[in-house]
Structures are given as structure tokens and as C-alpha cells.
Amino acid sequence: MKIVDAFWEKRNLGISCTEITVDVSDTISDLDSVLVDTVSDYTVLKIPSQNHTLQFELPCRGFVYVEDLITVSGDLSIPELNRIQQQIMRDISIDEMDEESFAVLLDEVRDGLFDSDRISIDPHFTAEQGSKRFCSWLGDERARGTRFYQYRYKGDRVGFVLLHDEGGGEFSSVLGGLYRAYRRSAIGNTLNYLNFQTAKQLGAKRIVTNVSSNNSVQVRSLLACGYRITQISHVYVKHSV
């Protein structure tokens, strides 16, 4: 079992937070021994889907299920594209963000870009808290050297992706998405192929990312692009205030 003081959430959300990641073999007794010493305002509990013994015990301990966190991995192979995808690929491009583009991204976040994560759907939090959390996260990623890219479709900014070199040929797609005005467009899958191309140019052999089960559109898109599920964790939260 891994216990982390998520001190950054004090800055982001204004409350103390503990994140607990359970192992496959951990029992409810193991968890109880940790919870008795957990005094945070907000507790996040992640349970691997292979551990079937805990989830039925959690509601009586004040925990609420919020999402499955799905980890996927791609080997960067691009399948044969259909005619529509080929046309989109001709009209779309990806380039590193400058300061102006980063400011556009922050505006999109503040305007509600993310609305399916565990913070956004939680009535204990406000939309302002949720957007502040993502803006802070973006700032943290810039500080640790993550590469920021933007997508352009026929010259217009339509979305973004963050790529981080994890070493050993593995890159993580830390965060990304389409801007709200383009969510109903047909370009989503093509953006994932651009990620593959860009990661390859940076020396990647594979790319990994996490997606919430609340974002079913992105789950389908990732699987359609050849990503494979490598891990699923059930996520529960508890508010003490």
C-alpha cells in the first residue's frame, strides 16, 4: 500500500488531501489500519481492479465511487487511414506552444475544458476550484520540463497535448484534449496519430496515458487508435469536511 500526502491539493483546492494506492493483496484490515491515522479533509483511494475484496466495504466507511482510472499503452504504430482521416491529416498540424498559445490553453481550462474528472463531477468542489487545479497542474508540468504541443486544424488552434519523457523509450501523454468548440468534430482520432508521430520524433518507443471512465469518448478514441489497456483502478473518495 502506498500513502502519499498530496500537499499540492492544499494549493489547488484549499484542503488537505491524502492519496492511498492499494495493492492487489491488501485486505480491508490493512486499509483500516491506515485509515485510522488518516486525518485529511479529502482522501482519495485507488484500488486495482484485481482486488475484489475491498469495494463492498468502502461505502460504510464513508467512501464514494467516482471513476475508474484506465491506464493504456500504445506502440506508436499508425494503421492505414481511411479517406476522411487522410484528408484531416493533410489539414492538421502540431507544434510546440509559445507563451501566447499557453495563455489560450489556460483560458480554455478556465472556461470549463475539463468537466468529467473526479473533481469536476464532485458537488463538494466548485468549477473554479476544478479549473484552478488544472491550471496549477499545467504550471507544474512546465516546471518539470514536459513538452507542450498544440494542434492546429486549417490554421486554427483546436487542442493540445503534453508529452513527458519517462526514460527507457517510454513517453507519457500527461494531459490533452480538444478545445470545447471542436469536441463534436471528427478530428479526435487523428490527433492521437499526431501524438504517435511526435513521440517517435522525440525518440519514444511507446506512449502511455491515463483516462477516466467518465470520459467515454476518449476511452473509445484511444482504443480505436491501437492503445491497449494495461491497468484499471477503481477510485473512491471521502470528504471529512
C-alpha positions as CSV (number, residue, x, y, z in Angstrom):
1,M,0.0,0.0,0.0
2,K,1.3,3.5,-0.9
3,I,0.3,6.5,1.1
4,V,1.0,10.0,-0.2
5,D,0.5,13.4,1.4
6,A,-0.9,15.2,-1.7
7,F,0.2,18.6,-0.4
8,W,-0.3,20.2,-3.7
9,E,-4.0,19.9,-3.4
10,K,-3.9,22.4,-0.5
11,R,-2.7,24.9,-3.0
12,N,-5.2,23.8,-5.7
13,L,-8.3,23.0,-3.7
14,G,-7.7,24.7,-0.3
15,I,-7.9,21.4,1.6
16,S,-5.6,18.7,2.9
17,C,-5.5,15.5,0.9
18,T,-4.2,12.0,1.3
19,E,-3.9,9.6,-1.7
20,I,-3.8,5.9,-0.9
21,T,-3.0,3.3,-3.6
22,V,-3.9,-0.2,-2.6
23,D,-2.0,-3.3,-3.7
24,V,-3.7,-6.4,-5.1
25,S,-3.1,-8.4,-2.0
26,D,-4.2,-5.7,0.6
27,T,-7.2,-6.6,2.8
28,I,-9.8,-4.4,4.4
29,S,-7.9,-4.8,7.7
30,D,-4.8,-3.5,6.1
31,L,-6.7,-0.5,4.8
32,D,-8.4,0.1,8.2
33,S,-5.0,0.3,9.9
34,V,-4.1,3.1,7.5
35,L,-7.4,5.0,7.7
36,V,-7.4,5.2,11.4
37,D,-4.3,7.5,11.1
38,T,-5.6,9.5,8.1
39,V,-6.9,12.9,9.2
40,S,-7.1,14.7,5.8
41,D,-10.1,16.7,4.7
42,Y,-10.1,14.7,1.4
43,T,-9.0,11.1,0.9
44,V,-8.5,9.5,-2.5
45,L,-8.4,5.7,-2.6
46,K,-7.2,3.8,-5.7
47,I,-7.8,0.1,-5.8
48,P,-6.5,-2.2,-8.6
49,S,-9.4,-3.9,-10.3
50,Q,-7.9,-7.3,-9.5
51,N,-8.6,-6.7,-5.8
52,H,-12.2,-7.7,-5.4
53,T,-12.4,-7.7,-1.6
54,L,-12.5,-4.0,-0.7
55,Q,-15.1,-2.2,-2.8
56,F,-18.1,-3.7,-1.0
57,E,-16.7,-2.5,2.4
58,L,-16.0,1.1,1.4
59,P,-19.5,2.8,1.5
60,C,-19.9,2.0,5.2
61,R,-16.5,3.7,5.8
62,G,-17.7,6.9,4.1
63,F,-16.2,6.4,0.6
64,V,-18.0,7.1,-2.6
65,Y,-17.0,5.7,-6.0
66,V,-16.1,8.4,-8.6
67,E,-14.4,6.8,-11.6
68,D,-12.2,4.0,-12.9
69,L,-8.8,5.2,-13.9
70,I,-7.7,3.4,-17.0
71,T,-4.1,3.1,-18.0
72,V,-3.4,2.4,-21.6
73,S,-0.2,1.9,-23.7
74,G,0.4,2.4,-27.4
75,D,3.3,1.1,-29.5
76,L,3.2,4.1,-31.8
77,S,2.1,2.1,-34.9
78,I,-0.3,4.0,-37.2
79,P,-2.9,1.9,-39.0
80,E,-4.0,2.5,-42.6
81,L,-6.1,5.6,-42.5
82,N,-9.5,5.9,-44.3
83,R,-10.2,8.7,-46.8
84,I,-11.6,11.1,-44.3
85,Q,-8.7,10.6,-41.9
86,Q,-6.2,11.1,-44.7
87,Q,-7.9,14.4,-45.5
88,I,-7.8,15.5,-41.9
89,M,-4.1,14.6,-41.6
90,R,-3.5,17.0,-44.6
91,D,-5.2,19.8,-42.8
92,I,-4.0,19.3,-39.3
93,S,-0.6,20.1,-37.7
94,I,1.1,20.0,-34.3
95,D,3.7,22.4,-33.0
96,E,5.2,23.4,-29.6
97,M,3.4,26.0,-27.7
98,D,4.6,29.6,-27.3
99,E,3.5,31.9,-24.5
100,E,0.5,33.1,-26.4
101,S,-0.7,29.6,-27.1
102,F,-0.2,28.7,-23.4
103,A,-2.4,31.6,-22.4
104,V,-5.0,30.3,-24.8
105,L,-4.9,26.9,-23.2
106,L,-5.3,28.5,-19.7
107,D,-8.3,30.4,-20.9
108,E,-9.9,27.2,-22.3
109,V,-9.3,25.5,-18.9
110,R,-10.9,28.4,-17.0
111,D,-13.9,28.2,-19.5
112,G,-14.6,24.6,-18.5
113,L,-12.4,22.5,-20.7
114,F,-12.3,19.6,-18.2
115,D,-15.7,18.5,-17.0
116,S,-15.5,14.7,-16.4
117,D,-12.7,14.2,-13.9
118,R,-13.3,13.3,-10.3
119,I,-13.0,17.0,-9.1
120,S,-15.4,18.4,-11.8
121,I,-18.2,15.9,-11.0
122,D,-17.9,16.2,-7.3
123,P,-20.5,18.5,-5.7
124,H,-18.1,19.3,-2.8
125,F,-16.0,21.3,-5.3
126,T,-16.7,24.4,-7.4
127,A,-16.0,24.8,-11.1
128,E,-13.4,27.5,-10.1
129,Q,-11.6,25.0,-7.8
130,G,-11.5,22.5,-10.6
131,S,-10.1,24.9,-13.2
132,K,-7.6,26.2,-10.7
133,R,-6.4,22.7,-10.1
134,F,-5.8,22.1,-13.8
135,C,-4.1,25.4,-14.3
136,S,-1.7,24.7,-11.4
137,W,-1.1,21.2,-12.8
138,L,-0.1,22.8,-16.2
139,G,2.3,25.1,-14.4
140,D,3.9,22.2,-12.6
141,E,4.4,20.3,-15.8
142,R,6.1,23.2,-17.4
143,A,8.4,23.4,-14.4
144,R,9.5,19.8,-14.8
145,G,10.2,20.0,-18.5
146,T,7.2,18.5,-20.0
147,R,6.7,19.4,-23.7
148,F,3.6,21.4,-24.5
149,Y,2.1,21.0,-28.0
150,Q,-0.9,22.5,-29.7
151,Y,-2.9,21.2,-32.6
152,R,-4.0,23.4,-35.5
153,Y,-6.7,22.5,-37.9
154,K,-6.7,24.6,-41.1
155,G,-4.7,27.1,-39.1
156,D,-7.0,27.3,-36.0
157,R,-6.0,26.2,-32.6
158,V,-8.1,23.1,-31.8
159,G,-6.5,21.4,-28.9
160,F,-3.3,20.4,-27.1
161,V,-1.2,17.5,-25.7
162,L,1.6,17.3,-23.1
163,L,4.3,14.8,-23.6
164,H,6.9,13.8,-21.0
165,D,10.0,11.6,-21.4
166,E,9.8,8.9,-18.7
167,G,13.1,7.3,-19.8
168,G,13.7,3.9,-21.4
169,G,11.9,4.8,-24.6
170,E,8.6,5.5,-22.7
171,F,6.8,8.8,-23.0
172,S,3.6,9.7,-21.1
173,S,0.8,11.7,-22.6
174,V,0.2,13.6,-19.4
175,L,-2.8,15.6,-20.4
176,G,-4.5,16.6,-23.6
177,G,-7.8,17.2,-25.4
178,L,-9.8,19.1,-27.9
179,Y,-10.9,22.6,-27.2
180,R,-14.6,22.9,-26.5
181,A,-15.6,24.4,-29.8
182,Y,-14.2,21.3,-31.6
183,R,-15.5,18.5,-29.4
184,R,-18.1,17.4,-31.9
185,S,-15.7,17.4,-34.8
186,A,-14.3,14.2,-36.4
187,I,-10.6,15.0,-35.8
188,G,-10.2,13.3,-32.4
189,N,-8.6,10.1,-33.5
190,T,-6.3,11.9,-35.9
191,L,-4.8,13.9,-33.0
192,N,-3.7,10.6,-31.4
193,Y,-1.9,9.7,-34.6
194,L,-0.1,13.0,-34.5
195,N,0.9,12.2,-30.9
196,F,2.5,9.0,-32.1
197,Q,4.4,10.8,-34.8
198,T,5.6,13.4,-32.5
199,A,6.7,11.0,-29.8
200,K,8.6,8.9,-32.3
201,Q,10.5,12.0,-33.4
202,L,11.4,12.6,-29.7
203,G,12.8,9.0,-29.5
204,A,9.8,7.2,-28.0
205,K,9.2,3.5,-28.5
206,R,5.8,3.5,-26.7
207,I,3.4,6.0,-25.1
208,V,1.3,5.6,-22.0
209,T,-1.6,7.7,-20.7
210,N,-4.5,7.6,-18.2
211,V,-8.1,8.2,-18.9
212,S,-11.2,8.4,-16.7
213,S,-14.1,6.0,-17.3
214,N,-16.2,9.2,-17.1
215,N,-14.8,10.3,-20.4
216,S,-16.2,7.5,-22.6
217,V,-15.5,9.4,-25.8
218,Q,-11.8,9.5,-25.1
219,V,-11.7,5.9,-24.0
220,R,-13.2,4.8,-27.3
221,S,-10.9,7.0,-29.3
222,L,-7.8,5.7,-27.6
223,L,-8.8,2.1,-28.1
224,A,-9.7,2.8,-31.7
225,C,-6.1,4.1,-32.2
226,G,-4.5,0.9,-31.0
227,Y,-3.9,1.7,-27.4
228,R,-4.2,-1.4,-25.1
229,I,-5.5,-1.4,-21.5
230,T,-2.7,-2.2,-19.1
231,Q,-4.3,-1.4,-15.7
232,I,-7.7,-0.3,-14.3
233,S,-8.0,1.2,-10.8
234,H,-11.3,1.9,-9.0
235,V,-11.2,5.3,-7.5
236,Y,-13.1,6.2,-4.3
237,V,-13.1,9.4,-2.4
238,K,-14.1,10.5,1.1
239,H,-14.8,14.1,2.4
240,S,-14.2,14.7,6.1
241,V,-15.4,18.3,6.0
